[in-house]
Amino acid sequence: MSVFRLISLVLFCFSVLNSCYSKSNNPDICSIWSADWRNSNVLKNLIFANVKPTGGNNAGRYSKIKVNSWEECVNQCCQFNRCNVAYWIESVCVHIECISDELCAPIEGNINDETLYLKVRSIQSTAAALDYDDPGHDECNETKLCGANEQCEQVSINAQIKRNICSCDRKNGFRRINGVCRQYLPRSRPCAIYEKDYQETDNDGDDDDNEHDQNTIRGRCKKNEECLPPSDRAKHGYCQCKSGFIRKTDNGKCLVDDRISTSTTSMKTTSISSTYDLEVQTGHDQIISLPLNQVDLSGHILYKSNKSEVDMSILNNRNLSLFWILKSSTNGAKIDLTNQENLPSHIVVKELREGIYEFELQLKDKAGIVLASNVVKVEVISATTTSPPLIVQISSPVTIRLPQQVIKLEARIEPSNRQATYQWSYIKNGPLVPILENTDTSTLLISNIRPGNYSFRLHVVDNLGNEQTKTIQLNTIGQPIEARITNRREIVFWPSNDVILDGSSSIIEQQTQISWDLISNDNKQRSDEISILSPHSLKTRVANLRIGQYKFILTLKTNDEEYTSKKEVLVIVYAQNGQPPKASIHLESKNVNILNNMIILNGSGTTADYGIDRWVWKKSSSSPAIGNFLNNSNLSPVAYVTNLIEGPYVFVLQVYDDRQQMSETNITVHVRGIPNAEQLVEIIFLSKPYLYQQTLDNLLAQIRAFLIDILPNLDIIMIGMPKDNVLLIKGIDLKTDSIVSPKLIANHLQKKIKSLRSASNMNIISIDTYMCLSNCSNHGKCDNKTKRCVCNRYRMENWFKSYIQKEPNCDFIIHYFVLISIVGSIFSIIFCWICLCCCLRWRRRHNLLERRKRIRYQLLNEDDDDVHDVDTPQSPKEKLKNKFRLMKKNKTRTSNLIISESDCDVSDEHGEQTLYDKPLLTAKLQMNSPTNKNRELKVPVQDSNGSPMLRNKGQSPSTTDNSVA
């Protein structure tokens, strides 16, 4: 008994000392940190100089932070909850996310006195200690609450992203244990983790008077308690309440938590973070055949976020209920589902008849509101009903290229709502027996494959007893293994002398031989001094390195040594006194112009003490926008730039070394235009021509043939194509070896462009000089693109000379041209007016002369014969003509009146007498025989007032030729 008392006393003292030590030596750095840390004795005792982490590069995750001072480095670490250590080395801020507190403990580093090391927070208080992975969204908010014993807390995933997560309520003594927030009191009763927990047959140990009962349970926990260690390496622990129980005081009993009413049996580690983060699954639709008239229905409640199953006890604690209901049926059958137990995730429905049933599983809260639901369909068919045949389809590639870690074969059945069982098997005809996984599911996973032919068999049986067997043939080629390295270039900074070589991404098969070997080093260090800790593992650690370069090789061999794969790794160990890189640029291309359209920039002359990690070429903002790098050459030592235009280009080279120190320099390259452009002739095509060498030779030969009559010793040379549809040529006189005038060539070919187009079989639009050679009358500048003159002020183009003679010019002065145009317009108007007046005057005189002609008689009746030539004999044809003439002339007259011109004094100014100026009331002309010379008119007439004129009684009705009746 005394031994147990002594052990308990020692454990209790150890726990008290440990808790006191942790409280005194783990102050809240972020709350007491200030810029005046040099005058704080507490902070000065916590900051170490000239140290490094115990684990070196393996202490955790290193992150370089861009700050300018040590104070900002610590402040950033306080804001980032995952940061454990703030490390200031060589004026660079580094944050460490520690794997454990032991690996991040500071040790003597022999670096320099400017190195500062501060442990900001323990691994137990970081977000990483909560086993938290960023889900990409907030776990909690105002409407989405956390579970019991949890609180919504905002943490920094990194310097830019912050998330709301559900963390344990540490202020009230809760800690996440196996994924569940449970109460953990370090001052509770100590226990030995190797002792059994309280059994139902044991006593409670509450009676202090019963000494024997107390001794029998020392080192063990009481009822509703279990022994939990403070860390993974601890050999002792403290009695803590089991899940679902809570201790009100340090030494009190474990009572049932009112917020979580759960059993003392072990439960799943998943906890509810929000009631609305749930979904219901009822499985696949089912088909049963009579006489079987019952079906098993089972449902599951899952989290929407991670699709993990929720324990039914958790739903019960949240006052949530599950109910099965019959949603519909085709035969009108009524199924009694009222006798359901609490949370019935599984029920058996009986007495089903032929038809289709839809059962719905609903998740309801305490108020009866449906939070989630799902429907499953059950089809009951009779024994005589012919069910659709079972069809099995397998999607698999015919040929598979190795290496592959896993090969997947997927099977589908039709109808898809039919339940079936699967059985995959391997037909032993391949070069190696593969490893099969998930042989009883629709998806088969195959590994350990060699090149060759393989056969697999699938046997499917549905719930109606239908069976089908399929055989799948696979042809694999390639190598079954492949060595892969995570980083082919590892960097180490002295005094760190170890590195991790990771080949875990390699593809291997069973019993593959693995070996790491040193190939070379440049510091003359003996190979036996370099320690490879695990040379036969995919991931190993190399120690005892010195400053220099090392080359290691990972070799993989199959068990029969038939296949081998190798991959090399370069390890560089740098000293701490290196300088930033010195960038250097050399221009490889000379005389860059529009035709020689490429710039080659060589930055391989750059030197760096820490090696060059990457190259970055950029164009400055002052460079033309046109111009691009070829094939991502902006990330390589030699850059190629093309698609240039005329102008100055400024290129900037940024070089980063392995310590991420950057150096940059720039160079200016002038891209000139086409040399001797005034000597060239341009030929413009309608579209981009496909100029093969034979087509080009034919075109140049045709041009020589069209110019041979004026230039017999001419030779045509192609200069280039500045655009897709523009060809530049130049003419050379072979006799004098001089350049022929491009204007002469262009003008002569432009006249024969149609013939040249048909002879060369190319769609030529125009032929002109490449440069505008006109001097614009010494009063302007000629545009090379439009071949038109841009005249100076008060100057304009002579259109006649420009369009007729095809000569750009600036001959006209604008104000003189305007003045002459105005004067000319005025004279033109005056001349036209005079001409119009003369024409009107002549017309008026001509009309007067026509009206003054004396007409003796004018017959107004279109039916009368001609009276002028009565005595003249006329032929019938002449009589017809005279009659037609009279009809045309008098067709507008309506009276039969004969106007006679007499010597009466009463006449108008033209010598004509107006007899009547009003319409006749009645006009009837009675003619005598045509043989009579004196024809008489017997008509009633009117006077000048329109009144009828009555004749006297004695007056004869007949009239003479000089009177009007």
GUDO-41773 format. One record per residue (C-alpha): x, z, y. Coordinates in pm, whole numbers, plus 50000, padded with zeros to 5 digits. Layout:
BEGIN
       u       w       v
       X       Z       Y
...
***
This chain:
BEGIN
       u       w       v
   50000   50000   50000
   50285   50082   50236
   50426   49730   50194
   50101   49575   50312
   50088   49813   50608
   50445   49724   50706
   50377   49346   50684
   50064   49379   50895
   50246   49584   51159
   50532   49334   51182
   50296   49039   51215
   50096   49216   51483
   50408   49297   51687
   50531   48941   51652
   50203   48802   51778
   50200   49033   52080
   50558   48942   52173
   50487   48574   52126
   50183   48582   52350
   50367   48778   52619
   50663   48544   52603
   50442   48238   52629
   50263   48376   52932
   50580   48472   53112
   50780   48161   53034
   50515   47891   53068
   50398   47906   53431
   50180   47635   53576
   50445   47409   53729
   50201   47189   53916
   50038   47481   54095
   50365   47631   54222
   50555   47307   54283
   50653   47232   54641
   50901   47018   54827
   51096   47337   54909
   51182   47392   54544
   51548   47469   54619
   51445   47796   54784
   51214   47900   54498
   51383   48119   54238
   51111   48046   53980
   51147   47668   54010
   51527   47680   54023
   51529   47866   53691
   51308   47600   53532
   51502   47294   53655
   51807   47200   53450
   52098   46982   53563
   52336   46770   53357
   52114   46782   53045
   51926   46542   52819
   51642   46578   52564
   51733   46705   52220
   51564   46411   52051
   51730   46152   52274
   51540   45821   52264
   51319   45962   51988
   51198   46254   52197
   50890   46060   52299
   50773   45776   52515
   50982   45703   52824
   50817   45554   53134
   51007   45443   53443
   50827   45545   53764
   50895   45374   54099
   50942   45663   54343
   51206   45739   54602
   51270   46111   54552
   51278   46388   54294
   50984   46562   54461
   50764   46252   54423
   50876   46221   54060
   50743   46569   53980
   50422   46511   54177
   50351   46196   53979
   50411   46383   53654
   50160   46648   53762
   49897   46381   53828
   49953   46216   53491
   49819   46453   53224
   50022   46295   52945
   50353   46359   53120
   50550   46650   52972
   50893   46614   53130
   51010   46483   53467
   51362   46339   53428
   51573   46233   53731
   51880   46037   53625
   52093   45807   53838
   51827   45820   54118
   51567   45686   53873
   51250   45876   53787
   51159   45883   53417
   50852   46048   53265
   50860   46156   52901
   50552   46191   52680
   50702   46424   52423
   50631   46405   52053
   50700   46778   52020
   50834   47057   52237
   51142   47093   52015
   51251   46731   52068
   51210   46763   52446
   51413   47082   52473
   51710   47028   52712
   52066   47028   52577
   52405   46979   52739
   52452   46609   52817
   52781   46577   53008
   52617   46320   53235
   52651   46432   53600
   52529   46709   53825
   52271   46481   53991
   52064   46466   53671
   51756   46691   53700
   51529   46791   53413
   51197   46978   53445
   50947   47050   53170
   50617   47022   53358
   50377   47110   53076
   50382   47184   52707
   50274   46935   52445
   49977   47160   52366
   49831   47117   52714
   49858   46741   52749
   49592   46484   52680
   49804   46364   52390
   49766   46704   52222
   49392   46645   52212
   49449   46345   51982
   49280   46134   52246
   49292   45756   52234
   49164   45554   52524
   48827   45406   52416
   48804   45182   52721
   48509   45375   52870
   48410   45726   52983
   48305   45963   52706
   48088   46168   52939
   47917   46147   53275
   47615   46287   53457
   47370   46160   53195
   47595   46158   52889
   47677   46520   52808
   47950   46661   52590
   47897   46860   52273
   47897   47233   52227
   48211   47418   52339
   48323   47102   52523
   48347   47017   52888
   48376   46689   53075
   48727   46651   53216
   48896   46366   53400
   49240   46270   53270
   49487   46002   53371
   49547   45746   53099
   49822   45601   53316
   49904   45581   53683
   49613   45343   53749
   49339   45435   53495
   49143   45758   53477
   48883   45847   53214
   48621   46117   53166
   48677   46276   52825
   48515   46561   52635
   48780   46831   52599
   48758   47179   52454
   48675   47468   52686
   49022   47628   52690
   48925   47884   52953
   48695   48047   52700
   48948   48021   52420
   48834   47701   52244
   49081   47460   52085
   49031   47135   51895
   49098   47207   51528
   49052   46921   51282
   48859   46727   51543
   48611   47008   51625
   48626   47247   51922
   48649   47595   51773
   48724   47937   51911
   49091   48039   51873
   49192   48388   51993
   49570   48454   51963
   49511   48833   51985
   49293   48843   51678
   49395   48991   51347
   49714   48839   51197
   49702   48702   50845
   49917   48531   50585
   49825   48171   50526
   49909   48198   50155
   49648   48475   50104
   49299   48381   49989
   49012   48415   50231
   48734   48666   50191
   48523   48625   49878
   48160   48708   49850
   48244   48991   49615
   48485   49151   49862
   48385   49429   50097
   48347   49375   50466
   48611   49627   50555
   48403   49771   50837
   48401   50123   50702
   48709   50289   50839
   48665   50582   50607
   48710   50368   50301
   49090   50343   50292
   49099   50172   49956
   48872   49892   50070
   49082   49834   50381
   49403   49803   50183
   49256   49554   49942
   49186   49303   50220
   49499   49344   50433
   49667   49005   50488
   49334   48839   50428
   49054   48757   50668
   48708   48907   50668
   48375   48748   50603
   48300   48432   50810
   48673   48411   50901
   48961   48195   50795
   49337   48209   50854
   49455   47942   51100
   49826   47901   51196
   49920   47853   51563
   50130   47545   51476
   50210   47325   51181
   50542   47501   51112
   50410   47857   51137
   50407   48065   50817
   50157   48315   50950
   49828   48281   51130
   49537   48462   51289
   49194   48527   51153
   48958   48300   51339
   48587   48251   51304
   48471   47969   51086
   48295   47672   51232
   47951   47774   51358
   48050   48134   51429
   48185   48298   51741
   48358   48629   51823
   48233   48809   52129
   48540   49038   52153
   48895   49016   52022
   48835   49256   51733
   48461   49205   51694
   48273   49042   51410
   48217   48669   51377
   47852   48617   51463
   47643   48305   51432
   47676   48089   51739
   47334   48045   51894
   47436   47708   52029
   47557   47582   51694
   47361   47706   51397
   47554   47582   51101
   47641   47695   50750
   47974   47848   50654
   48054   47556   50427
   48297   47291   50539
   48146   47020   50755
   48262   46685   50882
   48497   46681   51175
   48282   46446   51381
   48090   46606   51667
   47817   46473   51887
   47923   46389   52239
   47586   46260   52351
   47239   46237   52201
   47201   45882   52324
   47518   45762   52151
   47341   45734   51814
   47199   45453   51606
   47001   45440   51281
   47092   45227   50979
   46858   45177   50683
   47060   44937   50471
   46974   44591   50340
   46629   44460   50254
   46526   44502   49889
   46333   44300   49630
   46183   44469   49324
   45988   44319   49038
   45688   44478   48873
   45635   44680   48656
   45897   44867   48862
   45684   45012   49143
   45914   45252   49326
   46209   45211   49561
   46481   45435   49702
   46511   45435   50080
   46817   45588   50243
   46927   45594   50602
   47230   45700   50802
   47286   45812   51159
   47600   45665   51317
   47783   45694   51644
   47760   45370   51842
   48114   45404   51971
   48314   45440   51649
   48045   45373   51381
   48125   45704   51209
   47848   45890   51028
   47686   46195   51186
   47634   46499   50968
   47271   46599   50924
   47345   46959   51018
   47459   46845   51361
   47126   46669   51412
   46947   46983   51309
   47141   47183   51565
   47033   46938   51834
   46664   46972   51732
   46654   46610   51620
   46428   46493   51339
   46414   46193   51105
   46085   46046   50983
   46001   45754   50755
   45682   45561   50838
   45512   45257   50690
   45516   45003   50969
   45324   44721   50798
   45224   44577   50461
   45081   44239   50359
   44835   44373   50102
   44688   44648   50319
   44824   44920   50094
   44848   45273   50228
   45157   45474   50133
   45160   45850   50178
   45488   45947   50348
   45371   46272   50505
   45534   46504   50252
   45884   46461   50390
   46135   46741   50405
   46331   46818   50718
   46585   46540   50798
   46490   46315   50503
   46774   46064   50502
   46673   45966   50149
   46321   45932   50003
   46162   45765   49701
   45849   45559   49767
   45622   45521   49463
   45304   45337   49357
   45396   45010   49524
   45187   44700   49463
   45270   44332   49497
   45340   44242   49858
   45587   44293   50142
   45635   44637   50300
   45820   44732   50617
   45941   45093   50638
   46086   45231   50964
   46321   45527   50995
   46282   45698   51334
   46508   45951   51504
   46303   46180   51730
   46384   46464   51962
   46198   46793   51998
   45939   46633   52228
   45864   46360   51974
   46033   46082   52170
   46188   45812   51950
   46558   45787   52033
   46656   45526   51774
   46494   45343   51483
   46557   45077   51222
   46336   44879   50983
   46395   44788   50619
   46186   44532   50431
   46083   44580   50067
   45935   44286   49876
   45746   44361   49554
   45689   44060   49328
   45500   44035   49002
   45666   43967   48671
   45506   43622   48656
   45627   43521   49004
   45923   43287   48995
   46191   43421   49223
   46437   43189   49400
   46753   43123   49200
   47068   43315   49278
   47323   43107   49471
   47679   43231   49520
   47906   43076   49782
   48271   43167   49836
   48464   43080   50150
   48833   43057   50072
   49120   42828   50171
   49246   42580   49916
   49613   42614   50016
   49766   42934   50153
   50101   42942   50328
   50310   43252   50263
   50413   43504   50372
   50085   43688   50418
   50029   44057   50387
   49674   44026   50253
   49466   43728   50140
   49090   43765   50178
   48816   43604   49968
   48457   43644   50085
   48141   43579   49882
   47785   43519   50005
   47462   43507   49808
   47129   43342   49877
   46870   43477   49933
   47075   43706   50155
   46822   43994   50139
   46867   44033   49765
   47076   44321   49637
   47358   44229   49402
   47662   44373   49232
   48002   44201   49244
   48289   44205   49001
   48616   44025   49080
   48881   43962   48817
   49211   43779   48789
   49273   43504   48533
   49632   43547   48417
   49774   43207   48499
   49989   43275   48808
   50362   43340   48836
   50302   43707   48924
   50017   43952   48870
   49863   44014   49215
   49721   44340   49342
   49343   44332   49386
   49143   44562   49615
   48766   44595   49669
   48690   44428   49337
   48332   44561   49339
   48240   44433   49686
   48169   44092   49833
   48515   44079   49995
   48826   44071   49776
   49169   44162   49917
   49471   44013   49739
   49835   44108   49789
   50169   44075   49605
   50143   43695   49584
   50419   43449   49492
   50415   43069   49539
   50209   42902   49267
   49854   42849   49143
   49615   43142   49092
   49265   43164   48949
   49010   43435   49022
   48667   43489   48870
   48363   43640   49043
   48065   43767   48843
   47747   43842   49045
   47428   44010   48915
   47128   44061   49144
   46854   44324   49115
   46629   44076   48932
   46877   44031   48651
   47003   43687   48761
   47370   43626   48695
   47621   43373   48817
   47996   43331   48769
   48232   43145   49001
   48600   43055   48955
   48826   43014   49258
   49155   42826   49257
   49426   42918   49509
   49750   42729   49574
   50015   42931   49759
   50333   42788   49910
   50623   42936   50106
   50819   43257   50065
   50646   43581   49963
   50863   43805   50181
   50979   43783   50541
   51200   44014   50743
   51060   44091   51088
   51211   44304   51362
   51011   44480   51632
   51292   44445   51890
   51575   44202   51825
   51772   44360   52110
   51803   44738   52139
   51953   44906   52448
   52119   45250   52448
   52268   45429   52750
   52560   45658   52693
   52579   45953   52624
   52292   45873   52386
   52458   45747   52071
   52174   45674   51835
   51901   45412   51804
   51596   45336   51588
   51590   45001   51407
   51232   44910   51321
   51151   44648   51060
   50816   44792   50956
   50637   44471   51051
   50813   44287   50768
   50608   44140   50485
   50725   44263   50145
   50596   44288   49793
   50625   44570   49544
   50978   44676   49448
   51139   44474   49727
   51503   44562   49784
   51567   44671   50145
   51906   44718   50306
   52044   44763   50659
   52408   44661   50714
   52650   44647   51003
   52781   44296   51064
   53016   44343   51359
   53104   44551   51663
   53330   44482   51960
   53481   44827   52022
   53707   44842   51713
   53515   45136   51575
   53543   45182   51203
   53228   45102   51011
   53242   45430   50814
   53208   45620   51144
   52871   45457   51209
   52594   45636   51025
   52285   45449   50901
   52060   45736   50795
   51806   45540   50586
   51969   45208   50493
   51702   45128   50231
   51396   45183   50451
   51226   44939   50682
   51266   45186   50968
   51598   45362   51003
   51809   45550   51251
   52168   45462   51341
   52391   45734   51489
   52750   45787   51614
   52751   45476   51833
   52997   45418   52113
   52998   45200   52422
   52990   44837   52310
   52786   44589   52111
   52680   44619   51749
   52509   44368   51525
   52302   44488   51230
   52117   44284   50968
   51803   44363   50770
   51808   44204   50424
   51502   44180   50199
   51524   44068   49836
   51259   44045   49570
   51309   44249   49255
   51421   43942   49060
   51640   43834   49358
   51469   43498   49365
   51369   43519   49732
   51573   43658   50022
   51494   43703   50391
   51725   43827   50666
   51693   43918   51031
   51960   44035   51278
   51942   44303   51547
   52174   44337   51844
   52241   44692   51969
   52413   44736   52305
   52544   45074   52422
   52610   45085   52796
   52807   45329   53007
   52647   45514   53297
   52875   45384   53575
   52770   45020   53559
   52682   44818   53870
   52370   44608   53933
   52394   44239   53839
   52543   43983   54078
   52329   43671   54087
   52493   43332   54129
   52340   42982   54158
   52510   42647   54106
   52333   42321   54199
   52388   42074   53915
   52201   41776   54064
   52337   41591   54367
   52168   41353   54614
   51813   41452   54525
   51558   41210   54668
   51212   41077   54591
   51341   40844   54319
   51597   41088   54173
   51318   41344   54147
   51471   41642   53966
   51660   41953   54074
   51878   42137   53818
   51962   42497   53911
   52216   42685   53698
   52228   43064   53720
   52448   43126   53413
   52731   43234   53639
   52552   43565   53702
   52746   43873   53594
   52596   44207   53488
   52751   44529   53360
   52437   44620   53166
   52355   44276   53033
   52080   44048   53157
   51730   44130   53042
   51540   43846   53209
   51562   43567   53468
   51297   43484   53725
   51312   43167   53942
   51070   43136   54235
   50999   42903   54524
   50994   43068   54863
   50681   43058   55075
   50850   42823   55323
   50901   42551   55059
   50658   42262   55010
   50375   42344   54771
   50440   42033   54562
   50702   42082   54291
   50688   42263   53957
   50922   42403   53693
   50947   42220   53361
   50870   42392   53028
   50877   42748   53170
   51237   42699   53278
   51171   42947   53560
   51232   43220   53299
   51563   43083   53171
   51915   43074   53316
   51889   42700   53393
   51581   42586   53585
   51450   42229   53608
   51225   42139   53902
   51044   41806   53932
   50747   41639   54108
   50917   41686   54445
   50838   41551   54788
   51061   41498   55089
   51162   41819   55264
   51374   42136   55229
   51315   42359   54923
   51431   42723   54904
   51465   42867   54552
   51509   43241   54481
   51676   43373   54163
   51595   43730   54054
   51805   43877   53772
   51712   44203   53592
   51960   44388   53376
   51885   44615   53083
   51849   44912   53317
   51588   44713   53513
   51818   44687   53813
   51748   44372   54008
   51966   44138   54211
   51857   43820   54383
   52001   43526   54572
   51865   43198   54706
   51968   42838   54758
   51831   42560   54983
   51799   42207   54849
   51706   41914   55076
   51501   41643   54907
   51554   41322   55099
   51349   41008   55113
   51434   40678   54947
   51780   40557   55052
   51799   40222   55239
   51420   40210   55249
   51424   39945   55523
   51569   39695   55275
   51294   39732   55014
   50974   39547   54935
   50680   39733   54778
   50433   39582   54533
   50107   39776   54502
   49898   39742   54185
   49529   39814   54146
   49591   40083   53883
   49883   40236   53698
   50053   39950   53512
   50206   39979   53168
   50547   39844   53259
   50738   39770   52944
   51081   39617   52986
   50955   39274   52886
   50669   39295   53138
   50907   39400   53415
   51153   39120   53338
   50871   38867   53344
   50745   38994   53681
   51091   38978   53840
   51145   38626   53699
   50815   38509   53848
   50911   38652   54187
   51245   38463   54177
   51062   38144   54087
   50824   38176   54384
   51116   38236   54625
   51357   37972   54494
   51240   37709   54742
   51359   37916   55040
   51627   38130   54874
   51792   37944   54586
   52062   38211   54528
   51823   38506   54526
   51838   38792   54276
   51555   39050   54254
   51643   39410   54152
   51395   39688   54073
   51472   40008   54265
   51205   40245   54125
   50844   40359   54131
   50778   40641   54382
   50413   40638   54273
   50228   40533   53962
   50100   40209   54113
   50386   40123   54353
   50694   39918   54251
   50997   39889   54483
   51222   39581   54465
   51517   39451   54665
   51647   39098   54717
   52021   39016   54710
   52183   38684   54798
   52430   38619   54517
   52633   38375   54723
   52704   38607   55015
   52631   38936   54836
   52409   39043   55126
   52063   39195   55142
   51784   38944   55199
   51536   39032   55472
   51245   39218   55307
   51009   39081   55570
   51092   38727   55469
   51031   38804   55101
   50707   38993   55169
   50556   38726   55395
   50638   38446   55151
   50503   38631   54848
   50190   38748   55029
   50091   38386   55084
   50126   38317   54712
   49985   38646   54584
   49702   38480   54390
   49942   38253   54207
   50180   38541   54139
   49893   38756   54010
   49786   38493   53758
   50143   38400   53658
   50255   38759   53593
   49918   38864   53446
   49925   39181   53659
   49661   39301   53903
   49863   39299   54229
   49680   39416   54542
   49938   39360   54815
   50304   39285   54881
   50466   39422   55195
   50783   39580   55323
   50825   39943   55217
   50910   40047   55573
   50734   39921   55881
   50997   39702   56051
   50811   39629   56375
   50945   39772   56702
   50589   39793   56839
   50693   39610   57160
   50923   39904   57235
   50616   40106   57333
   50529   40292   57015
   50621   40390   56662
   50521   40210   56345
   50357   40412   56065
   50526   40339   55732
   50214   40416   55530
   49954   40207   55718
   50203   39951   55862
   50026   39987   56198
   50173   40077   56535
   50099   40414   56689
   50126   40319   57057
   50245   40533   57342
   50022   40661   57615
   49834   40392   57811
   49928   40130   57550
   49715   39951   57296
   49740   39682   57030
   49699   39310   57087
   49431   39237   56827
   49486   38865   56821
   49855   38905   56748
   49792   39182   56496
   49519   39017   56286
   49606   38651   56323
   49984   38662   56329
   50007   38983   56119
   50246   39139   56371
   50198   39507   56470
   50246   39545   56845
   50167   39750   57155
   50143   39463   57406
   49839   39565   57610
   49824   39820   57888
   49497   40000   57863
   49392   40019   58232
   49483   39653   58292
   49292   39554   57984
   48988   39754   58097
   49000   39608   58450
   49031   39251   58324
   48750   39311   58077
   48518   39441   58352
   48594   39152   58589
   48553   38898   58312
   48220   39050   58216
   48095   39031   58574
   48193   38664   58610
   48032   38586   58277
   47706   38745   58388
   47709   38553   58721
   47777   38223   58548
   47494   38276   58304
   47254   38364   58586
   47341   38047   58776
   47292   37835   58469
   46954   37994   58405
   46838   37935   58761
   46941   37570   58749
   46754   37516   58426
   46437   37677   58563
   46450   37465   58881
   46493   37142   58690
   46205   37232   58461
   45977   37305   58757
   46055   36970   58923
   46000   36787   58600
   45660   36948   58558
   45558   36853   58913
   45650   36493   58858
   45449   36483   58542
   45144   36626   58714
   45163   36368   58999
   45108   36070   58772
   44783   35881   58863
   44539   35848   58577
   44244   35611   58656
   44012   35716   58382
   44034   35983   58122
   43788   35979   57837
   43709   36333   57724
   43497   36228   57431
   43700   36198   57114
   43448   35953   56968
   43470   35690   57243
   43679   35383   57224
   43963   35314   57455
   43843   35188   57795
   44172   35082   57939
   44221   34765   57745
   43869   34657   57676
   43939   34292   57731
   44259   34304   57536
   44203   34212   57179
   44324   34485   56939
   44376   34483   56575
   44202   34745   56361
   44530   34927   56310
   44592   34956   56684
   44237   35075   56739
   44293   35348   56478
   44614   35462   56651
   44442   35479   56990
   44157   35671   56842
   44395   35920   56675
   44583   35963   57004
   44265   36036   57192
   44148   36280   56926
   44477   36477   56944
   44481   36478   57321
   44120   36581   57378
   44054   36807   57082
   44024   37108   57312
   43766   36948   57537
   43402   37024   57470
   43216   36805   57720
   43145   36438   57732
   43227   36411   58100
   43423   36111   58239
   43644   36196   58537
   43689   35910   58771
   43948   35906   59043
   43790   35763   59366
   43885   35729   59726
   43676   36026   59822
   43823   36244   60092
   43734   36558   59906
   44035   36611   59681
   44302   36867   59613
   44665   36849   59704
   44747   36633   59405
   44484   36376   59498
   44243   36488   59232
   43884   36594   59285
   43738   36890   59109
   43388   36808   59002
   43295   37125   58810
   43479   37453   58772
   43222   37619   58542
   43114   37542   58190
   42854   37277   58148
   42512   37385   58037
   42434   37060   57865
   42653   36761   57825
   42535   36463   57633
   42690   36132   57669
   42502   35826   57582
   42713   35520   57557
   42595   35161   57574
   42713   34891   57357
   43089   34846   57355
   43048   34490   57476
   42912   34616   57809
   43173   34656   58076
   42978   34911   58275
   42896   35206   58061
   42647   35454   58187
   42629   35833   58143
   42299   36008   58129
   42373   36381   58142
   42223   36677   58319
   42483   36820   58550
   42537   37132   58754
   42640   37184   59107
   42936   37384   59220
   42732   37707   59200
   42635   37651   58840
   42275   37547   58921
   42125   37239   58759
   42134   36936   58978
   41795   36763   58984
   41777   36398   59051
   41524   36231   59287
   41215   36060   59159
   41324   35728   59278
   41677   35754   59160
   41765   35551   58867
   41898   35744   58569
   42173   35500   58523
   42500   35526   58717
   42770   35291   58815
   43131   35314   58726
   43203   35491   59057
   42947   35763   59023
   42882   36048   58792
   42528   36114   58658
***
